[in-house]
């Protein structure tokens, strides 16, 4: 409703109030729940708290929710006022007005509260009335708290003073969408009351279903004041629909009437699925007894209910409730009770922050002609914004569990029970929460999806309408008996797949037989009529045929239709009934045996590398063994012959030389492993060449075809053309369209030099049919795409899923294979014992082996070089040069390497002995000299002494 319309309505109400005075005099529907207050508590820091705080509420007394909510609100006020710790002596005064289900009366009641200086308003029950009153409280800054207005469009942005103390229908619709996805239903029918609550709730359901690739196929709106006859007319229309999954989003007032009429129309029987929002569980909870007729009409229905855990607070209130009334207790009753406590906690925080109850003059407003409206009797609550913030910041535990608001003013932890109505009550078949989605255990609620088990059972067993436990299919063919239009392509080639019987309207072929067999497997039948598509002169474009299915010209398309990406965007395809893929077919020639066939297993490049490594390994072993192995010594000619003989004899593991160095043995072991692999591969390849007749083609597959410049053939009107141009990158000028198998044969035989083609690219089933009688051509290379053939149906058609299941059954029973053998005969060429030429073994297949042996040789040489350098530095003083010569350092090193290691060691030992002997002789000579010197000194001394005497 637009703002000017709202204020126009308010103007009408003001006129009624001020000029007729009827509203002030008539108070027979007014109930006050006021308990005399005690003296208020004083606080030195903040202004005095008032003795009484006024709160208003608008309910519908003739509804079951309104009746129960009235009792719950009054009980909550009494409990709050009897507890002095809640508001520190301040009492709540609750005034409840009956709206009589009238929008005008509800607005008048709201205006009355504006005059009575109420600080908050609870209700109304209807979302539509809440929309209207929200405009009023926004201007007068009075919080409007509702425990029943679940309309998702009551947003905090448009209505900043609206607070929802229950869960939005957005979450209920998300739960219903998850249920529909779990049971794999694609379409539903929505029945709803044509008001803000109904329309907006169903709109939210449509959004949730769209995110799961489902949809509402039909929306059935019911007038809020509809009679039984009006409801019957709507349900008759629903019964003629294809979908049998029905979602009912209405109020408690007319919900049972809808189910009763559905029972009379035999719409509560097997095959139907009925899912309701929480209005049905509310009726069952509150009503102490229901008519037998109503109980019978709700059997097998799935409904929702807010999930509330058992707690001490809840148990205490249940005991109190049983003493207050004989009515049942619903979740809305608990939310009503908690709403009073929510306001009490918020008011306590409001007063604790120094807030006081004060009002100011209402806003000045003018009508469309600029005249001032007389709104002096209305007052603006000065502390409204602060109180609103306090409400949204409350964190408490109530009878419904934790009460806390998110940033978008929704209650935290939206959780629901999924209930199955049976007998006089219901059983819980599952749970739903916004974080964990569906589950069979309440312990997983509000858990992260990544922490949940991967169990496929998200709901327990359900007893559906008609007392069946088998999941309903969820759809039937419409009762109007409309025949399905099946589009079938008229092929001019490969008619084993699809062919029209001349002079009749019948079709035969592989694809048609699969379709008919799948239809016969379905547990139901449906009328259909086949329509030809094509001019009969050229094969039709299958993408255009699928586009006609998408446009509604055909309900389905049957034929050899490849499932490719751009087609899946236009229609829903069944399970593929045959595998397909693009292949290359080219002319082949038989390879005759020749004198040099023993060279064919390896490419020339590989032969060269193998020869080089034989020489390299021989040279490395010679280097490693030369200094210590006599078999690798001798004249240069003898050493070369020995090295070559050793190297090539390893090919047959017949080498006779015994290696003495550890590094040489290390290289030999790795080399023998390489030789084993190479010789085994050579033997296997040569055996195949000499024993099996081979075929050869210059084209090896799509890669070689892409590199060539020759022309390529493809089937006319096929998707192959676009694929080769857009995906493979082949120039359009190289592509040649061909229509008939005879055209294929002629173009391949002529070749690119005579106006033909070098190869043809097409789907494998077509090529296999083509090759069944033409052995001079073969498929070269591997399939370079993987696709399949399926039947196309309109988007979201339930037939697509059922036909897919039927095709799987045909495959499991072997019937699909029998149809394949009947129409797609095996090629006669396969029995001739020929094989297509296998690729010669290339260097890249053995690159790893050569890297290993090369690395081993390098490491062995490096270790050997370091060891020789160490020994050289240790023995470089050996007199290995001839007397009278002074060779260079490099020549000395080379001579050291060439010399046998035993000689070096012997000479070294000899030199050590000579040095030791020389040192001994020198010591003896030195000692003798010393002694002679001593003797001479003694003799001189004696001679001198004699002379003195």
BELKA-V376570 format. One record per helix or strand of 3 or more residues. SS is the DSSP state (H for helix, E for strand). FROM is the first residue (numbers start at 1). LEN is the number of residues. If there is no record, write none. Layout:
ss:from:len
SS:FROM:LEN
SS:FROM:LEN
This chain:
ss:from:len
H:3:18
H:22:4
E:30:5
E:52:8
H:64:18
H:84:4
E:91:8
H:103:13
E:120:4
H:127:14
E:143:4
E:162:3
H:169:14
E:187:7
H:196:15
E:215:8
H:228:12
E:245:5
H:255:10
E:273:4
H:279:8
H:292:6
E:302:5
H:312:13
H:331:22
E:359:3
E:379:3
H:384:9
E:396:3
E:401:3
E:415:8
E:425:9
E:437:3
H:442:3
H:449:3
E:484:6
H:510:12
E:528:6
H:542:9
E:556:7
H:565:4
E:578:3
E:582:6
E:589:3
H:597:3
H:604:22
H:630:3
H:636:17
H:662:30
E:693:4
H:702:6
E:712:4
H:720:9
H:732:3
E:735:4
H:741:10
H:752:3
E:759:5
H:764:8
E:777:4
E:787:7
H:798:16
H:815:9
H:828:5
E:834:3
H:843:3
H:847:29
H:889:10
H:901:48
